[in-house]
Amino acid sequence: MSGTTGTASTVVTLSPAEEKRADKDRLLTALVNVCGVSYAHYRTHPIALALRRDGITQFNMDFIHMTAADIDALQYEKSGVLVPLELNFKMILRAFLAFYHHQSHKKRGGINVLDTTLPVQFKIFRNSEYDPTKEITPWGLAITHNKGLSDLNKLVKPSARDFKPYREANGRVDYKEVIMITLKAQNLTHLVDPSYVVVDEDVHKAQQKLLYKVLRDNVIHHEAKSIVKSHSKTKDTALIWQLICETYNKSMSTSLNGDAILGWLTSSRLDDGKWVQSQGEYITFYEDKINKFNEMCPGLEINDMQGVRMLQNSIANVPNLANVLIMYHQTKTSAGLSDKITLRQFVALLSQQAQVYDNGRIRSGRNYHRCAANHELDYETNVHEVNEDQEDLDE
């Protein structure tokens, strides 16, 4: 629009003619990039001729609605004679159609044929996952044929008692993690996924009612509770969950909690005597705090390099841990490899050293108690012997 500046995006609505043209281009792109049709000879290629003869000129409007039988029946004119499309071309089209529905089912939506990685994905699918003997099922109707998984889904019944109450804003990150684990265990994660495409409307509504009741009963904190109540008519759990997450991401309490965690991360030292548990627990606790901070303050996320440096500073004066990072850098450099390290890798290296130290302390403690017990036993025996001698002297 004239007279406007800035980076605000504008939604462009195509006219029916423009959309038809774009859909034709999608089919051309798919056939050239994925199916191996030469762009220079596209108009005379057997696949293009066969599809055009059957009126398949668009991708979303025509091609994806084809069946295996439609592909098997494709014909084209060759030297003025109508002949069946060659088997190798039919195999490519069937594999690509199966690939489209397979990927769309996984992503719960149509794939983008302009994706530059699509040819590689198709090749991997055709070589490792595609079974040409199986029927091609439209992605919206695709269901699992794994009997074990089907039986498990029948046995796993949604239970409201498995969901824990949410009382305080301070525990938002932990509550979010727990509720997602519970939803996954009960096969209900789609209820909080706004991109989910509903296949069975009745079942979906019944599941929404169940989760809505869970949220209504267990979400006690006032801000979240008001959001839940305001959607009592629609019971759109995906929208409710999205609004709850957005609200607490922007709340002042979340910001203050993030500041408190960051303050602990930058000031904590393992050697200051305040940590009374094992070294291994300290390392995993430190990593967990970084992950929680990143979850609470996504705009101020601590990256791997910063996290590694902060953790290194906190254990810098601990003899068995201080040199772990230095040794890693030296080893990688001497081997001619990159010495970059992620926080997860650094935590794993530190945990190995910490385990040796912690195990040594445990063994020392046990030996100490065993020696003390033996000493007490010897002492009691000696006392008993002295008493007997005393009795003999008395006689």
JOUR-V459798 format. One record per backbone hydrogen bond with DSSP energy under -1.0 kcal/mol. CO is the residue of the C=O (numbers start at 0). NH is the residue of the N-H. If there is no record, write none. Layout:
BEGIN
CO_NH / CO_NH
END
This chain:
BEGIN
0_3 / 14_18 / 15_19 / 16_20 / 17_21 / 18_22 / 19_23 / 20_24 / 21_25 / 22_26 / 22_58 / 23_27 / 24_28 / 25_29 / 26_30 / 27_31 / 28_32 / 29_33 / 29_34 / 30_36 / 38_41 / 41_44 / 44_48 / 45_49 / 46_50 / 47_51 / 48_52 / 49_53 / 50_55 / 51_54 / 54_56 / 57_62 / 58_63 / 61_64 / 62_65 / 66_70 / 67_71 / 68_72 / 70_73 / 73_84 / 75_82 / 77_80 / 80_77 / 82_75 / 85_89 / 86_90 / 87_91 / 88_92 / 89_93 / 90_94 / 91_95 / 92_96 / 93_97 / 94_98 / 95_99 / 96_100 / 97_101 / 98_102 / 99_103 / 100_104 / 101_105 / 102_106 / 103_108 / 111_114 / 114_117 / 116_120 / 117_121 / 118_122 / 119_123 / 120_124 / 121_125 / 122_126 / 123_127 / 124_128 / 124_129 / 130_133 / 137_140 / 145_149 / 146_150 / 147_151 / 148_152 / 149_153 / 150_154 / 151_155 / 154_156 / 159_162 / 165_219 / 165_220 / 167_170 / 168_171 / 170_174 / 171_175 / 172_176 / 173_177 / 174_178 / 175_179 / 176_180 / 177_181 / 178_182 / 179_183 / 180_184 / 181_185 / 182_187 / 183_186 / 187_190 / 188_191 / 189_192 / 192_195 / 199_203 / 200_204 / 201_205 / 202_206 / 203_207 / 204_208 / 205_209 / 206_210 / 207_211 / 208_212 / 209_213 / 210_214 / 211_215 / 212_216 / 213_217 / 214_218 / 217_165 / 217_219 / 220_224 / 221_225 / 222_226 / 223_227 / 224_228 / 225_229 / 227_230 / 228_231 / 230_234 / 234_236 / 235_239 / 236_240 / 237_241 / 238_242 / 239_243 / 240_244 / 241_245 / 242_246 / 243_247 / 244_248 / 245_249 / 250_254 / 251_255 / 252_256 / 253_257 / 254_258 / 255_259 / 256_260 / 257_261 / 258_262 / 259_263 / 260_264 / 261_265 / 262_266 / 263_267 / 268_271 / 277_281 / 278_282 / 279_283 / 280_284 / 281_285 / 282_286 / 283_287 / 284_288 / 285_289 / 286_290 / 287_291 / 288_292 / 289_293 / 290_294 / 291_295 / 292_296 / 296_299 / 302_306 / 303_307 / 304_308 / 305_309 / 306_310 / 307_311 / 308_312 / 309_313 / 313_269 / 314_317 / 317_320 / 317_321 / 320_323 / 322_326 / 323_327 / 324_328 / 325_329 / 326_330 / 327_331 / 328_332 / 329_333 / 330_334 / 331_336 / 332_335 / 341_345 / 342_346 / 343_347 / 344_348 / 345_349 / 346_350 / 347_351 / 348_352 / 349_353 / 350_354 / 351_355 / 352_356 / 353_357 / 354_358 / 355_359 / 356_360 / 357_361 / 358_362 / 359_363 / 360_364 / 361_365 / 362_366 / 363_367 / 364_368 / 365_369 / 366_370 / 367_371 / 368_372 / 369_373 / 370_374 / 371_375 / 372_376 / 373_377 / 374_378 / 375_379 / 376_380 / 377_381 / 378_382 / 379_383 / 380_384 / 381_385 / 382_386 / 383_387 / 384_388 / 385_389 / 386_390 / 387_391 / 388_392 / 389_393 / 390_394
END
